[in-house]
């Protein structure tokens, strides 16, 4: 009996060791996705030509507004546009001619060269949620975001295998003055992670600060010759370009940094209720925005953006994961490819207040839509909740886990000799099983995608371990990752120079919370 007990303990110890090995934190980042599957296209050639013609009509006859920006109006006038007050009417073909200098793909360099990404072509780069003023977790509930929350999200993004990008304003740290928080956020991306990141767009001076901090991190000459930041330039749809966003775009384009030119569309409110009408407006706005970036600096990287949701006509709230938003996104992907521009859209969109079944359904629809539509840069790919008002810690790791599915689907179907598995079929024959055959033994570790979060245990084991649901598992996952976080190394001289820059900037101005 004692011998049997000893054997049972030995087996249990080996199992515990294997479980510990499986749950140990490994800082591994998958390469950005390279699609081996076709894009899903919903528009035929006739529809595409109608939308493109109508977009040119909007630019030439209706025009777009560049508000509070006299320099932009002068630039457009010099480029050949008709400027009347703040209304800019762009002759047919002019915007398309201007955007020819924008690259079809470009590399965004990370401070760790192994984590640099190529945006465009058949690639997909995944970045986390952007912009929520609130955060939520199982312990603290819904609350205003702080800098401590921001740092935790940057760490989680750094430790995620499937996220290729650190993002930008992962949440809005409301405990730091508005005019200074961009410095702390950039510092977090630069020091707590070694993945690519985004710059500030809340004021042109903050965009300039972003460039100057990157010059410390990468070197001034490197920044001028290479792209080390992306930035989100939202258009005030319908067809209005404000001085803050355009001022930031001017800074980034002049310094060879990438701008995502992205209409912010809630169908029925900021665009027509029809798919074709919305696509027409999206195309007109993107053409004007990208063309302006090329007026600033021909060859500056620009991304065709499309943030699209529909509206609940009863409450006025935006809705996500809907068929109409999917149709717009698929169509926008086709239009972006015809222009030869990288495409940004989709994400872990949902309107739910909690990481529940509604959140899962809507997020799954949105993520798969992004993969199939040919998106090249997917902002908001994890952590989004409550229509973008909340960055949720549990949902962040739940979504990040599911991004591995996108990697798996994008691989397509292999059909080489190993994938054909004829030796295995011959070895097993009729009535056998494949568990022990040579082909299974050689391939089982990499054959199937494996979740780091979801529970596949038998009911009895699950019950013995507390009967935890997915949100509870995600809470444990967040705690585990943060407890095992290790900061990537950074040259001490660079770190000190960044600190000195931030201290001087903060000392140069009083705090402002508006």
WOCORCOR-V768559 format. One record per run of one state. SS is the DSSP state (A for helix, B for strand, O for the rest). FROM is the first residue (numbers start at 1). TO is the last residue. If there is no record, write none. Layout:
((SS | FROM | TO) (SS | FROM | TO))
//
This chain:
((O | 1 | 1) (A | 2 | 23) (O | 24 | 32) (B | 33 | 34) (O | 35 | 44) (A | 45 | 62) (O | 63 | 63) (B | 64 | 66) (O | 67 | 69) (A | 70 | 79) (O | 80 | 81) (B | 82 | 84) (O | 85 | 86) (B | 87 | 89) (O | 90 | 93) (A | 94 | 101) (O | 102 | 104) (B | 105 | 108) (O | 109 | 112) (A | 113 | 115) (O | 116 | 116) (B | 117 | 120) (O | 121 | 122) (B | 123 | 126) (O | 127 | 133) (B | 134 | 137) (O | 138 | 140) (B | 141 | 144) (O | 145 | 146) (A | 147 | 159) (O | 160 | 164) (B | 165 | 165) (O | 166 | 180) (A | 181 | 192) (O | 193 | 195) (B | 196 | 198) (O | 199 | 203) (A | 204 | 218) (O | 219 | 219) (A | 220 | 225) (O | 226 | 226) (B | 227 | 227) (O | 228 | 228) (B | 229 | 236) (O | 237 | 239) (B | 240 | 241) (O | 242 | 242) (A | 243 | 254) (O | 255 | 257) (B | 258 | 267) (O | 268 | 270) (B | 271 | 271) (O | 272 | 274) (A | 275 | 296) (O | 297 | 301) (B | 302 | 311) (O | 312 | 317) (B | 318 | 319) (O | 320 | 322) (A | 323 | 339) (O | 340 | 341) (B | 342 | 345) (O | 346 | 356) (A | 357 | 373) (O | 374 | 376) (B | 377 | 378) (O | 379 | 383) (B | 384 | 385) (A | 386 | 388) (O | 389 | 389) (B | 390 | 392) (A | 393 | 410) (O | 411 | 416) (A | 417 | 420) (O | 421 | 421) (A | 422 | 428) (O | 429 | 437) (A | 438 | 447) (O | 448 | 458) (A | 459 | 464) (O | 465 | 469) (A | 470 | 483) (O | 484 | 491) (A | 492 | 507) (O | 508 | 514))
//
